[in-house]
Amino acid sequence: MSKLGWIVGPITMLCFAAVTLTSALLLSNCHRSTDSDLHTHDSYLDVVRSVLGNRSAWFCSIIVGINFIKLGIVYTITSAISIGCVNNWE
C-alpha cells in the first residue's frame, strides 16, 4: 500500500502542474488583451474590473486576500506536521 503513494503522488503533482500552467497561460492572455482604452491590463484585478465591473473587482480582491491568508495558515500547519514527522523518524 505504501507504494501507491509513490505512484499516485507524482501523477497528482503533474495534474496540478497542468492546472497551474493552464491558469498561467489564461492570465497571460488576459494581460495581453486590450480593451477600448488600448492598454494592457497590469494586474488580475484590472482584468476582472475590465470584464466584470468595479463591484466584481472589489469582491474578487476580498476573495484573493482571504485565499492568501488561508494558504499561509495551511502551509504553516503542514510544514509543522512535516517537521514533527521528520523529528520522530527512527
C-alpha positions in Angstrom: 0.0 0.0 0.0 2.9 2.4 0.6 4.0 2.1 -3.0 0.7 3.5 -4.1 1.8 6.9 -2.8 4.9 6.8 -4.9 2.7 6.1 -8.0 -0.2 8.4 -7.3 1.8 11.3 -5.8 3.8 12.2 -8.9 0.7 11.8 -11.1 -1.2 14.1 -8.9 1.7 16.6 -8.9 1.7 16.5 -12.7 -2.0 17.2 -12.8 -1.6 20.2 -10.5 1.2 21.4 -12.7 -1.0 21.2 -15.7 -3.7 23.2 -14.0 -1.2 25.8 -12.9 0.2 26.1 -16.4 -3.2 26.5 -17.9 -4.2 29.2 -15.5 -0.9 31.0 -16.1 -1.5 30.9 -19.8 -5.0 32.2 -19.4 -3.8 35.1 -17.2 -1.1 36.0 -19.7 -3.6 36.1 -22.5 -5.8 38.4 -20.3 -2.8 40.6 -19.7 -2.0 41.0 -23.3 -5.6 41.6 -24.4 -6.7 45.2 -24.7 -9.9 46.9 -24.1 -11.3 50.1 -25.6 -8.6 52.2 -24.0 -5.8 50.4 -25.9 -3.7 49.5 -22.9 -2.7 46.2 -21.4 -4.0 45.1 -18.0 -1.5 45.5 -15.2 -3.0 43.0 -12.7 -5.5 40.3 -12.4 -7.9 42.7 -10.7 -7.6 45.0 -13.7 -8.8 42.2 -15.9 -11.7 41.5 -13.6 -12.6 45.2 -13.5 -12.5 45.4 -17.3 -14.6 42.3 -17.9 -17.0 42.2 -14.9 -17.0 45.8 -13.5 -16.0 47.5 -10.3 -18.3 45.6 -7.9 -16.9 42.2 -9.0 -13.3 43.5 -8.8 -14.0 44.6 -5.2 -15.5 41.1 -4.4 -12.6 39.4 -6.2 -10.0 41.4 -4.2 -11.6 40.2 -0.9 -11.6 36.6 -2.1 -8.0 36.7 -3.2 -6.9 38.3 0.1 -8.7 35.6 2.1 -7.2 32.9 -0.1 -3.6 34.3 0.6 -4.2 34.3 4.3 -5.7 30.8 4.2 -2.7 29.5 2.2 -0.3 31.0 4.7 -2.1 29.2 7.6 -2.3 25.9 5.7 1.4 26.0 4.7 2.4 26.7 8.3 0.4 23.8 9.7 1.5 21.4 7.0 5.2 22.3 7.5 4.9 22.0 11.3 3.4 18.5 10.9 6.1 17.5 8.4 8.9 18.8 10.7 7.3 16.8 13.6 7.2 13.6 11.5 10.9 14.1 10.4 11.8 14.7 14.1 10.1 11.5 15.2 11.7 9.4 12.3 13.7 6.5 13.6 
